[in-house]
Amino acid sequence: MKVSVVVPAFNEEKYIGKCLTSIFRQEVPADEVIVVNNNSSDKTESIARSFGATVIREKVQGMTPARNRGFNSAKYEIIARCDSDTVVPENWIKIIKNDFRKGNIDALTGPIFFNDSEILKSTKTIPADLAYKSFRLIARGRKYLIGPNMIITKKIWDQVKNLVEMDDKKVHEDIDLSLKIAKVGGRIKYDQSLIVGMSARRIKKHPQSFFLEYPVRIVKTFMANKK
């Protein structure tokens, strides 16, 4: 079983070094690391290349086009994705491989915590776990993927890649992908031990987006998937 890691990136020179350091320091190494340069004008690409990552480019702006480009380019049967400001633990790939070996699953996810916010950092994964369980109630018990910590099989991606919504403004790409996986009968596992850290910078910079626009887009995502 081999794992490709995909990291979409747009002007992430301040963060991508820490992300790639964590990916390349795995107890069980990834078999492929792909950074998708989504029109960066800074040193994102050169930093990625300095780590030995494979760099590909996506001209269409947005997380979904960049994610899809990476997933379509991945060589191996398991595709793990994190964001460019994510820091993964040294056993991330090890846990991923163990979960796919043990369970009859098509996708995998785990909690996140904000590693650069003292308030949120001190509570570790508690808010993420509560948010996940609360959202499952809204989603009528469905499990869903968390974008900075999502893993899917190449097989299930091939089944849903032509179904996913392409407009980031209409839907949350991770929830939309989760609903498409469920639509074709795919199975998603939530592993509480599969923890990653990420930056709270977007919440700090645009709190109104997180607390107001984020919930609205959740509703839009479910509405789009009722068709």
ZIKA-V952237 format. One record per residue. RES is the residue in one small letter. SS is DSSP state (h for helix, s for strand, l for the rest). PSI is psi as a letter, one per 40 degrees, with the letter a starting at -180 (NA if undefined). BURIAL is I if it has 9 or more other ideal C-beta (glycine too) atoms within 8 Angstrom, else O. Layout:
res->[RES;RES]
ss->[SS;SS]
psi->[PSI;PSI]
burial->[BURIAL;BURIAL]
//
This chain:
res->[m;k;v;s;v;v;v;p;a;f;n;e;e;k;y;i;g;k;c;l;t;s;i;f;r;q;e;v;p;a;d;e;v;i;v;v;n;n;n;s;s;d;k;t;e;s;i;a;r;s;f;g;a;t;v;i;r;e;k;v;q;g;m;t;p;a;r;n;r;g;f;n;s;a;k;y;e;i;i;a;r;c;d;s;d;t;v;v;p;e;n;w;i;k;i;i;k;n;d;f;r;k;g;n;i;d;a;l;t;g;p;i;f;f;n;d;s;e;i;l;k;s;t;k;t;i;p;a;d;l;a;y;k;s;f;r;l;i;a;r;g;r;k;y;l;i;g;p;n;m;i;i;t;k;k;i;w;d;q;v;k;n;l;v;e;m;d;d;k;k;v;h;e;d;i;d;l;s;l;k;i;a;k;v;g;g;r;i;k;y;d;q;s;l;i;v;g;m;s;a;r;r;i;k;k;h;p;q;s;f;f;l;e;y;p;v;r;i;v;k;t;f;m;a;n;k;k]
ss->[l;l;s;s;s;s;s;s;s;l;l;l;l;l;l;h;h;h;h;h;h;h;h;l;l;l;l;l;l;l;l;s;s;s;s;s;s;l;l;l;l;l;l;h;h;h;h;h;h;h;l;l;l;s;s;s;s;l;l;l;l;l;h;h;h;h;h;h;h;h;h;h;h;l;l;l;l;s;s;s;s;l;l;l;l;s;s;s;l;l;l;h;h;h;h;h;h;h;h;h;h;h;l;l;l;l;s;s;s;l;l;s;s;s;l;l;l;h;h;h;h;h;l;l;l;h;h;h;h;h;h;h;h;h;h;h;h;h;l;l;l;l;l;l;l;l;h;h;h;s;s;s;s;h;h;h;h;h;h;h;l;l;l;l;l;l;l;l;l;l;l;l;h;h;h;h;h;h;h;h;h;h;h;l;l;l;l;s;s;s;l;l;l;l;l;s;s;s;l;l;h;h;h;h;h;l;h;h;h;h;h;h;h;h;h;h;h;h;h;h;h;h;h;h;l;l;l]
psi->[h;i;h;h;h;h;h;i;h;h;g;f;d;d;d;d;d;d;d;d;d;d;d;e;f;i;d;h;i;i;e;h;h;h;h;h;h;g;f;i;e;a;e;d;d;d;d;d;d;d;e;e;i;h;h;i;i;h;d;h;h;i;d;d;d;d;d;d;d;d;d;d;e;h;d;i;e;h;h;h;h;i;i;e;e;i;h;i;i;e;e;d;d;d;d;d;d;d;d;d;d;d;i;g;i;e;i;i;i;i;i;i;i;h;e;f;h;d;d;d;d;d;e;b;e;d;d;d;d;d;d;d;d;d;d;d;d;d;e;f;e;i;i;i;i;h;d;e;f;i;h;i;i;d;d;d;d;d;d;e;d;e;d;i;h;e;h;d;e;d;i;h;d;d;d;d;d;d;d;d;d;d;d;e;e;i;h;h;h;h;h;d;e;g;h;i;i;i;i;e;d;d;d;d;d;g;d;d;d;d;e;d;d;d;d;d;d;d;d;d;d;d;d;d;e;e;NA]
burial->[O;I;I;I;I;I;I;I;I;I;O;I;I;O;I;I;I;I;I;I;I;I;I;I;O;I;O;O;O;I;O;I;I;I;I;I;I;I;I;I;O;O;O;I;I;O;I;I;I;O;I;O;I;O;I;I;O;I;O;O;O;I;I;I;I;I;I;I;I;I;I;O;I;I;O;I;O;I;I;I;I;I;I;I;I;I;I;I;O;O;I;I;I;I;I;I;I;O;I;I;O;O;O;O;I;I;I;I;I;I;I;I;I;I;I;O;I;O;O;I;I;O;I;O;I;O;I;I;I;O;O;I;O;O;I;I;O;O;I;O;O;I;O;I;I;I;I;I;I;I;I;I;I;I;O;I;I;O;O;I;I;O;O;I;I;O;O;O;O;I;I;I;I;I;I;I;I;I;I;I;I;I;I;I;O;I;I;I;I;O;I;I;O;I;I;I;I;I;I;I;O;I;I;O;O;O;O;O;I;I;O;O;O;I;O;O;I;I;O;I;I;I;O;I;I;O;O]
//
